[in-house]
Amino acid sequence: MKSGSSSRHGRLVVAIVPTDFSAGRAELRGIYAEAQRRGWTLETIDPTNVGRLMEPFRSLLEKADGVIVRLGGALMDGVIVSLGIPVVGIDVSTALSHDLWAALTADETAIGEAAARELAATGRRTLAFVPILKAYSWTDSRRDAFLRKVRDAGLDAIAYEPHTVWNWAEERDHLARWLAELPRPFGVFAGNDFLAKLTLDACRSAGLAVPKDAAILGADDDETLCLSSSTALSSVRIDFEGAGMLAVSTLESFFDRKTKPARPKRVRYGVIGVAHRASTNAAWYAPDPRLAIALEFISLHARDPLVGVQDVADAMGASRRQADRIFASTGKSIRERIEETRLDRAMTFLRTSTMTQREIAAKCGFASETYLSRIFRRKFGRPPGKFRECRRRQAAP
């Protein structure tokens, strides 16, 4: 730890987070929100644009009180580690985690179990898992949790075994033949949204109708991927924004320490639900392209308490009646989607921050703390304070 460390409200933190995919962008939003709330200065480095070598940024890093890094590539040149300041990693590889003060990882078991519950609810008797083509611990953990939960439900569980290391052009034909032999209708949990899109392509090659013959579920809820095909993909929603917030609060816990812990502190972030789309819902037809515009608008602006149904319709370039009709295909109204987005954000703050309920209401787009409490209780059967209290008890050692 550098000497003469600044006061709590004068911290300088550097976030090294790639922004070329939705998870990184969501984590950066969470990091920014929590750093701002604490009065810290946040500087960002995007390895997507500048590469992984940190030597050009040494002067900035030497001034920092701490670093948050995603995936860990930036640790490889040793510049960050040599500074002796707290480093919190999000989804850093196991090989690099020994250099960290804390390691945040997704709760892969929770993801796999959420996928199993979702697909079991479709009434399919056979549920399958499609992994990434390289051996990663996260895909194995999701697979094992998914298959175990499926079998516990008394259903048939099966996992696809890749034939190549990283050749999807060749792999697709193997996967298509394998899918064609499964008893219909069946469900597939593809380990992430990228895999779900490839599985959808393989189903089409095999002449399988989605979701009639095969219900497909991904994970990460990358809306760009999930909505960029004629059959929109359902996806397990992982709390990436909450992970960013959690990284900040975890980093803060190390500022008064003089030395790195012998082993990195392990912290997990979880699941905030499932985004239901056409690939698991036979009642859904191919969504109007304006639906993607609406979902993006709500995601970006729901935190503004003045945003309402008419604002969404205007963003879609549709009348209010047209907008309501387009949204009817999702099984939810525009107002319900706005409230759901606000509630998801509120749950993230309740899990990962120390903000008061009044502060949370203001940041999430609720007109008042009372309104937040009423909507939260209606949705989850208990008020926000009880939810937070239960989460703290579960997290206690």
Secondary structure as UniProt FT lines:
FT   HELIX           8..10
FT   STRAND          12..16
FT   HELIX           22..37
FT   TURN            38..39
FT   STRAND          41..45
FT   HELIX           47..50
FT   HELIX           55..57
FT   HELIX           58..63
FT   STRAND          66..70
FT   HELIX           73..75
FT   TURN            76..77
FT   HELIX           79..82
FT   TURN            83..84
FT   STRAND          87..90
FT   TURN            94..96
FT   HELIX           97..99
FT   STRAND          102..106
FT   HELIX           108..120
FT   TURN            121..123
FT   STRAND          126..130
FT   HELIX           137..152
FT   TURN            153..154
FT   STRAND          156..159
FT   HELIX           168..180
FT   STRAND          186..190
FT   HELIX           193..205
FT   TURN            206..207
FT   TURN            210..213
FT   STRAND          214..219
FT   HELIX           223..226
FT   STRAND          234..238
FT   HELIX           240..252
FT   TURN            253..256
FT   STRAND          265..269
FT   STRAND          271..275
FT   HELIX           278..280
FT   TURN            282..283
FT   HELIX           289..301
FT   TURN            302..303
FT   TURN            305..306
FT   HELIX           309..316
FT   HELIX           320..328
FT   TURN            329..331
FT   HELIX           334..352
FT   HELIX           357..364
FT   HELIX           369..380
FT   HELIX           384..395
//
